[in-house]
Amino acid sequence: MKRICIYCGSSPGADPRYVAETKKLGNLLADRNIQLIYGGAHVGVMGALADAVLQAGGRVTGVMPRFLFNKDVAHSNLTELKVVESMHERKMLMAELADAFIALPGGLGTLDEFFEVLTWGQLGLHRKPCGILNIMDYFARLIEFLDHLEQERFLSRLHRSMILIEHDPNTLLSCLENYKSPNIEKWLDREQA
């Protein structure tokens, strides 16, 4: 695993521990010589993550659509910044560049990007691991809802198991590195069809 795409907020959040824990992950990426692929901004959790990786001697590639680049939110000290024409191009390029994906605390954009790449995995479009770093139980209600999806038979147990969830960044990185993608087709509840 050489490159991880991380989706996270352009806001620092309400609690400074979101940023503090994110910086720990950034340091681990640099220590493990794993390149960060992310949205390219210098603000919020995103900026803190990129700064931590860079300050620890790691490599960071940002991918940003032009309309955001024109709003002066781009990080100016990245190893590489790729400016694309649309959000669709951004998502596709980030997915192509990465060997794995992680969601950190963030908002709608974080959830959108993470669930899109997770769905691509469910459909067999890639076999890359997808993880959630559950800092301060930020994702607790989302995890409960995922379990509800499984219970109500809208998500198979095997597909639910594709989402690696950990509180500790080091443990999550190890889980991503050791991930074996299940060899399954898109689940259809044929009993109900």
Secondary structure, DSSP 8 states (H G I E B T S, - for coil): --EEEEE--SS--SSHHHHHHHHHHHHHHHHTT-EEEE--BSSHHHHHHHHHHHHTT--EEEEEEHHHHTTT-B-SS-SEEEEESSHHHHHHHHHHH-SEEEE-S--HHHHHHHHHHHHHHHTTS----EEEE-GGGTTHHHHHHHHHHHHTTSS-HHHHTTEEEESSHHHHHHHHHT-----------TTT-
